[in-house]
Amino acid sequence: MKGVVLISGSGSNLQSIIDNANDINLDIEAVISNKEAAYGLERAKKANITTHTLDHKQFSSREAFDQNLSQLIDQYNPGVIILAGFMRILTEEFTQKYTGKMLNIHPSLLPKFQGLNTHQRAIDAKETEHGVTIHFVTAELDGGPIIAQSQIKVLEDDSAESLAKRVLIEEHKLFPKVIHWFTQNQLKLNDNKVTLDGKLM
Amino acid sequence: MKLHFSFMLLTFVNTAALAFSPHTASYQLAINGVTVAEEIRTLHQLDDNFFYTANAKTTGLAALVKDYSIAASSTFSINTNGVNGINYQIMELEDEQVRENNAIDIYPDNGRVISILTKTQPKVKTWEAKAGNIVDPLNLFLAIALDLKNTPKKTVFQYQVANGTSIEQQDFQTLGAHAISIQGKSHEAVKVKRIDHQDNPLEAYFLPDYQYLPILIKQTRHGRKYTYEITSIKMEADKKL
């Protein structure tokens, strides 16, 4: 299945997807970043994947940015759009256009800790468990239907950095697995409900 | 519970240069004198911005009646006018289910506050603000603390407070030093009272020795008396702005 990956940063999840692309039947057509300095673009270039930078600061509104992003994505006619650390809130119009074919990874056990700084917030909240969530993207902030979660224990002496490192290991395992379900047409979103092999998740 | 203050100061950091030192403060919330929840507020410094979280959870008998928690977070910067909001989110959970989830992006330069879509906030709303800084309900007390610290002779402080459902003007008046007793120990604190909100009176006490952080907040809403009382504070000076 053809896919486009959106990033904003170092792209460690992108690397894990690139490394697993053959095994998960994913043909990464392009990597798009809203930040020119995103190291993920280098990772993509090393893997001979087409890259684009679309700087959100160049656009007067969220709508204008999303419209251009959509045009860029549509050139590749992807079956799946993967948000791998794409740090932009998308408009309702954009998310509706790609309903059921856009996946996001979020470093918390949603619905807890939407938005940024999730690891520090989990520590501040004295959570005993933390983790990662993969979900379909809707217009709501990290609020789309949950597909899968992986959890880890929060240790007494965890810092945001140490916790992030352990969650990242889970991210790198879980995201390719979920993408594979999708590329195999096992994973669907119907009426805002997630099904795997026809069964509700 | 004994009030316990501890300081962890790194000797090579000039704390006077910091607007705030990162810290963790614990509060007890009582309604009409009955303790119902505990709240922990933690301030972090992230590059040029500050990140402040509050996590409250029902405790004691109240926890038996209802498993209720609130998690709020605020990202803000500090400029010459004081605290200036960037993002605010508050989520209320009951039995692990989301009851309320309000999130906003704050653009003081454009005088706008824009909501972020959530399950309980299904439409994007925009609020127009006046020129100047905008704060949120979480960083409001840090804004007062900073103003008390930086302009101790000023007697009235004015804030535009955006809370995810509205934006309103809140004015506070300082009423000088007051000795107050917390957990059986006397403290010299600066009393501040909200003015022009007679239906929802609020007074707060700030501790000069601890960056003017609030140690006691009293509020009356719908005939109920809410009291936030500090139980511990741990401050650590780390990164410089």
Contacts between the chains, C-beta under 8 A, distances in Angstrom:
chain1	res1	chain2	res2	distance
A	89	B	116	6.0
A	92	B	117	6.7
A	92	B	124	7.6
A	111	B	91	7.4
A	111	B	93	7.8
A	111	B	98	5.1
A	111	B	101	7.6
A	111	B	119	8.0
A	112	B	71	7.2
A	112	B	91	8.0
A	112	B	93	7.9
A	113	B	71	7.4
A	114	B	89	6.9
A	114	B	91	7.4
A	114	B	101	7.6
A	114	B	103	7.3
A	114	B	118	7.5
A	115	B	73	7.2
A	115	B	87	7.2
A	115	B	89	5.7
A	115	B	103	6.8
A	116	B	75	7.3
A	116	B	87	7.6
A	117	B	44	7.7
A	117	B	46	7.1
A	117	B	51	5.6
A	117	B	73	7.1
A	117	B	75	7.9
A	120	B	42	8.0
A	120	B	44	6.0
A	120	B	51	7.0
A	120	B	53	7.3
A	121	B	53	5.4
A	121	B	71	7.1
A	121	B	73	6.0
A	124	B	24	7.8
A	124	B	40	6.6
A	124	B	42	4.4
A	124	B	53	4.4
A	124	B	55	6.0
A	125	B	40	7.9
A	125	B	53	7.3
A	125	B	55	4.2
A	125	B	71	5.9
A	126	B	40	7.2
A	126	B	55	7.2
A	139	B	117	4.7
A	140	B	117	4.8
A	140	B	118	5.3
A	140	B	119	5.7
A	140	B	122	7.7
A	141	B	103	5.7
A	141	B	116	4.8
A	141	B	117	6.2
A	141	B	118	5.4
A	143	B	101	7.9
A	143	B	117	7.5
A	143	B	118	5.8
A	143	B	119	5.3
